[in-house]
Amino acid sequence: MENHQSIEIICSDNYSIFGIFYPSQNQIKHNTPILIAPATGITTDFYHSFATWLSTQGFNVLSFDFRGIGKSLHCPLKDSEANILQWAQLDLPAAIDKLLSLTDAEKVILLGHSAGGQLTGIIPHYQKIAKIIAVSGSSGHIKGLKGRTKILAPIMFQGIFTVARYTLGYGPTKAIGMGENLPKNVAKQWAEFCKKPGYVINALGKSLKEEQNFHKNITQPIIAIWASDDEIATKTNVDDLLRLYPNAPKTIIELNPKTFKQSRIGHMLMFKSTHKNIWPTIEEQLYN
């Protein structure tokens, strides 16, 4: 029997985002619940097996779709005005508050995948986070990429997204295997943030005000977990993200596919059930 429930999360601007709550399935229940913040264009379905497993380990878990993605898209995609800053400033705070209300906890552990772990420094509710686990979290700076992605990313950011904004009205990432298609403003900001080191910090003085920048306020532990064969979250880009948090204790954990007898891990595979032998390594960081 499935032990999870679909829930509605109402943001402060009254936008509704979709979430799934996985209550603990273990007699030993951990006090601090887990919020799984998704990667760009990735939906709750992708994290289902991992979230279910965490619940069997005694954790209360909430996953959700960012606005404009999956079941949090409520209009034709070309009409969506969703953007990445809204994900951080509206969606994440609402998800944090929802999880706290569901569990009567005081704080959450933010387990952010890629973009989900890149935005902590501009989340107004950062005080309600006990710890940040940034899985494949990095700045995504195009000069720090490697392999095939280093070649394809500039084409996508500077070519495909620019043309598609005016022809399709959205960022066509699904056709190239990079999750759901993106709202036009998400695609635009993603490209802008990755042009220079620092990701979202590049919005300062533009769409992001200095008083909305909390990077220096973060004193919670940050654990960055990345794979040695990841072409996006490379060591260079992981370090580039972590430097934005000068007052946070930081730990970096590198996953080598050979250690886990896997041919690949990359940017996405650590959440697949085929790679569940990696999950205890991630879980261990939830306790420390």
Secondary structure per residue as TSV (DSSP state, phi and psi in degrees):
chain	resnum	aa	ss	phi	psi
A	1	M	-	360.0	131.8
A	2	E	-	-70.1	133.5
A	3	N	-	-115.8	70.2
A	4	H	-	-156.0	162.4
A	5	Q	E	-141.6	140.8
A	6	S	E	-77.0	138.9
A	7	I	E	-135.4	158.1
A	8	E	E	-103.5	133.3
A	9	I	E	-116.0	121.5
A	10	I	E	-100.2	121.7
A	11	C	-	-83.1	167.9
A	12	S	T	-64.6	-18.6
A	13	D	T	-95.9	13.1
A	14	N	S	73.1	8.6
A	15	Y	-	-75.0	138.4
A	16	S	E	-99.5	125.9
A	17	I	E	-116.2	153.1
A	18	F	E	-92.1	137.1
A	19	G	E	-138.5	163.0
A	20	I	E	-127.8	127.1
A	21	F	E	-103.7	129.5
A	22	Y	E	-115.4	96.5
A	23	P	-	-69.7	153.6
A	24	S	-	-55.4	136.1
A	25	Q	-	-110.8	20.7
A	26	N	S	-124.9	144.6
A	27	Q	S	-62.9	-30.9
A	28	I	S	-87.6	110.3
A	29	K	-	-108.5	132.7
A	30	H	-	-85.7	143.1
A	31	N	S	-70.4	-32.4
A	32	T	S	-100.4	117.1
A	33	P	-	-76.3	164.6
A	34	I	E	-110.2	126.5
A	35	L	E	-105.1	116.0
A	36	I	E	-90.1	111.2
A	37	A	E	-97.8	123.7
A	38	P	-	-78.3	163.1
A	39	A	-	-75.7	166.8
A	40	T	T	-58.5	120.8
A	41	G	T	78.8	8.6
A	42	I	-	-106.0	138.7
A	43	T	-	-103.4	172.0
A	44	T	H	-57.4	-32.8
A	45	D	H	-55.3	-36.1
A	46	F	H	-63.2	-31.6
A	47	Y	H	-99.6	4.4
A	48	H	H	-58.3	-50.0
A	49	S	H	-63.0	-42.7
A	50	F	H	-66.6	-43.7
A	51	A	H	-64.7	-39.9
A	52	T	H	-61.9	-44.2
A	53	W	H	-61.7	-43.4
A	54	L	H	-60.3	-37.4
A	55	S	H	-66.3	-31.6
A	56	T	H	-73.7	-15.8
A	57	Q	T	-88.7	0.3
A	58	G	T	103.4	10.7
A	59	F	-	-100.9	142.7
A	60	N	-	-84.6	131.8
A	61	V	E	-131.9	139.3
A	62	L	E	-127.7	128.2
A	63	S	E	-118.4	160.0
A	64	F	E	-156.7	165.4
A	65	D	-	-101.6	128.0
A	66	F	-	-61.4	153.1
A	67	R	T	-56.6	140.1
A	68	G	T	86.0	-2.4
A	69	I	S	-124.2	140.4
A	70	G	G	54.2	-128.5
A	71	K	G	-82.0	3.1
A	72	S	G	-101.2	16.2
A	73	L	-	-104.3	120.3
A	74	H	-	-117.4	18.2
A	75	C	S	-155.1	171.8
A	76	P	-	-54.7	138.8
A	77	L	G	-54.8	-38.9
A	78	K	G	-64.7	-18.7
A	79	D	G	-94.4	-6.3
A	80	S	-	-71.2	133.8
A	81	E	-	-104.7	13.9
A	82	A	-	-61.4	146.9
A	83	N	-	-143.6	170.0
A	84	I	H	-67.0	-37.4
A	85	L	H	-63.0	-34.9
A	86	Q	H	-65.5	-35.3
A	87	W	I	-56.9	-43.9
A	88	A	I	-77.8	-40.8
A	89	Q	I	-92.2	-16.6
A	90	L	I	-122.9	-51.2
A	91	D	I	-71.0	-49.5
A	92	L	H	-63.1	-44.6
A	93	P	H	-58.8	-40.7
A	94	A	H	-65.3	-40.4
A	95	A	H	-66.7	-39.6
A	96	I	H	-61.1	-48.8
A	97	D	H	-63.7	-37.8
A	98	K	H	-64.4	-44.2
A	99	L	H	-65.7	-39.4
A	100	L	H	-64.1	-38.8
A	101	S	H	-70.4	-32.5
A	102	L	H	-72.6	-25.2
A	103	T	H	-117.8	-7.2
A	104	D	T	58.3	27.9
A	105	A	-	-88.4	166.0
A	106	E	S	-93.5	-31.4
A	107	K	-	-144.2	163.3
A	108	V	E	-117.3	159.3
A	109	I	E	-97.1	121.8
A	110	L	E	-88.7	111.4
A	111	L	E	-104.1	95.1
A	112	G	E	-101.7	130.0
A	113	H	E	-99.0	120.6
A	114	S	G	52.8	-113.4
A	115	A	G	-55.3	-33.9
A	116	G	G	-62.4	-20.9
A	117	G	G	-106.6	3.1
A	118	Q	T	-96.0	-11.0
A	119	L	-	-107.8	1.9
A	120	T	G	-55.2	-36.3
A	121	G	G	-68.3	-7.9
A	122	I	G	-125.8	18.4
A	123	I	-	-86.1	118.3
A	124	P	T	-58.4	-28.5
A	125	H	T	-92.3	27.4
A	126	Y	G	-58.8	-26.4
A	127	Q	G	-67.4	-19.1
A	128	K	G	-88.9	6.3
A	129	I	E	-103.0	125.8
A	130	A	E	-83.0	-32.7
A	131	K	E	-162.0	149.4
A	132	I	E	-115.8	122.4
A	133	I	E	-107.2	106.3
A	134	A	E	-98.9	100.3
A	135	V	E	-91.8	120.9
A	136	S	T	58.7	28.6
A	137	G	-	-87.4	128.5
A	138	S	-	-160.5	178.3
A	139	S	-	-78.2	-19.0
A	140	G	-	67.6	15.7
A	141	H	-	-56.9	129.4
A	142	I	G	-60.4	-30.0
A	143	K	G	-76.4	-14.3
A	144	G	G	-96.0	-1.9
A	145	L	-	-72.1	168.1
A	146	K	-	-144.3	169.6
A	147	G	H	64.9	-148.7
A	148	R	H	-62.5	-34.4
A	149	T	H	-64.3	-33.4
A	150	K	H	-62.4	-30.0
A	151	I	H	-83.3	-42.6
A	152	L	H	-78.2	-33.2
A	153	A	H	-58.6	-48.3
A	154	P	H	-61.0	-34.1
A	155	I	H	-65.0	-42.5
A	156	M	I	-68.3	-48.6
A	157	F	I	-67.9	-46.9
A	158	Q	I	-92.7	-20.5
A	159	G	I	-110.9	-68.3
A	160	I	I	-59.6	-49.5
A	161	F	H	-63.0	-39.7
A	162	T	H	-64.5	-46.8
A	163	V	H	-68.7	-44.7
A	164	A	H	-64.5	-29.8
A	165	R	H	-56.7	-36.9
A	166	Y	H	-98.7	-14.2
A	167	T	H	-103.1	-52.8
A	168	L	T	-91.1	-32.5
A	169	G	S	88.3	12.6
A	170	Y	E	-158.8	171.7
A	171	G	E	-92.2	112.6
A	172	P	-	-81.5	76.5
A	173	T	-	-90.3	-20.5
A	174	K	G	-63.3	-38.0
A	175	A	G	-66.3	-22.8
A	176	I	G	-106.9	18.9
A	177	G	T	71.6	30.8
A	178	M	S	-117.5	49.5
A	179	G	S	80.9	-162.4
A	180	E	S	-69.5	154.2
A	181	N	-	-60.1	149.2
A	182	L	E	-107.3	143.8
A	183	P	E	-55.3	146.9
A	184	K	H	-56.8	-37.2
A	185	N	H	-76.7	-28.4
A	186	V	H	-64.7	-47.5
A	187	A	H	-60.3	-42.0
A	188	K	H	-64.5	-47.2
A	189	Q	H	-67.2	-38.6
A	190	W	H	-56.7	-46.9
A	191	A	H	-63.7	-43.3
A	192	E	H	-65.1	-42.0
A	193	F	H	-68.7	-27.7
A	194	C	H	-90.8	-4.2
A	195	K	H	-68.6	-34.0
A	196	K	S	-125.7	161.6
A	197	P	T	-59.5	151.2
A	198	G	T	101.3	-6.8
A	199	Y	G	51.0	-115.5
A	200	V	G	-65.9	-19.3
A	201	I	G	-62.2	-19.9
A	202	N	G	-70.1	-11.3
A	203	A	G	-85.2	-10.7
A	204	L	B	-58.7	134.9
A	205	G	T	82.4	-4.4
A	206	K	T	-118.5	-96.3
A	207	S	T	-90.1	-4.4
A	208	L	B	-122.9	124.6
A	209	K	-	-84.8	153.9
A	210	E	G	-59.9	-36.5
A	211	E	G	-70.6	-8.2
A	212	Q	G	-97.9	4.7
A	213	N	-	-100.3	111.1
A	214	F	-	-111.6	12.4
A	215	H	G	-53.9	-42.7
A	216	K	G	-74.0	-15.6
A	217	N	G	-82.4	-17.3
A	218	I	-	-73.2	116.1
A	219	T	-	-118.2	1.7
A	220	Q	S	-73.3	152.3
A	221	P	-	-61.2	139.4
A	222	I	E	-119.5	122.0
A	223	I	E	-111.5	115.4
A	224	A	E	-98.1	120.0
A	225	I	E	-113.7	119.7
A	226	W	E	-140.1	157.4
A	227	A	E	-99.7	142.1
A	228	S	T	-64.4	-21.0
A	229	D	T	-102.4	14.8
A	230	D	-	-76.3	125.1
A	231	E	S	-86.4	-11.5
A	232	I	S	-103.9	-59.3
A	233	A	S	-83.6	70.7
A	234	T	-	-80.0	168.0
A	235	K	H	-57.1	-40.1
A	236	T	H	-60.5	-45.1
A	237	N	H	-76.7	-30.5
A	238	V	H	-64.2	-47.4
A	239	D	H	-61.4	-36.1
A	240	D	H	-64.6	-37.2
A	241	L	H	-71.1	-45.1
A	242	L	H	-66.5	-27.1
A	243	R	T	-65.1	-18.5
A	244	L	T	-73.3	-12.0
A	245	Y	-	-115.7	74.5
A	246	P	T	-66.0	-22.2
A	247	N	T	-106.5	8.4
A	248	A	S	-101.7	134.6
A	249	P	-	-67.3	131.9
A	250	K	E	-124.4	141.1
A	251	T	E	-130.0	136.2
A	252	I	E	-117.2	127.4
A	253	I	E	-121.6	119.4
A	254	E	E	-97.3	128.2
A	255	L	E	-98.3	120.6
A	256	N	-	-102.2	124.9
A	257	P	G	-52.4	-38.6
A	258	K	G	-63.0	-34.4
A	259	T	G	-60.2	-34.1
A	260	F	G	-103.6	11.9
A	261	K	T	56.1	42.3
A	262	Q	-	-116.1	146.6
A	263	S	S	-76.7	-32.1
A	264	R	-	-147.4	152.6
A	265	I	-	-126.0	-52.7
A	266	G	T	61.8	-146.4
A	267	H	T	-89.6	-18.7
A	268	M	T	-127.0	-28.0
A	269	L	G	-72.1	-16.2
A	270	M	G	-63.8	-15.9
A	271	F	G	-96.1	-3.7
A	272	K	S	-78.9	147.1
A	273	S	G	-63.9	-22.7
A	274	T	G	-66.4	-18.1
A	275	H	G	-116.6	27.8
A	276	K	G	-67.5	-11.9
A	277	N	G	-71.0	-9.3
A	278	I	G	-86.1	-24.4
A	279	W	H	-58.0	-40.1
A	280	P	H	-60.7	-29.3
A	281	T	H	-67.2	-39.3
A	282	I	H	-69.6	-44.1
A	283	E	H	-58.6	-38.4
A	284	E	H	-56.1	-33.2
A	285	Q	H	-74.9	-14.2
A	286	L	H	-74.4	-19.9
A	287	Y	H	-95.5	-35.6
A	288	N	-	-74.0	360.0
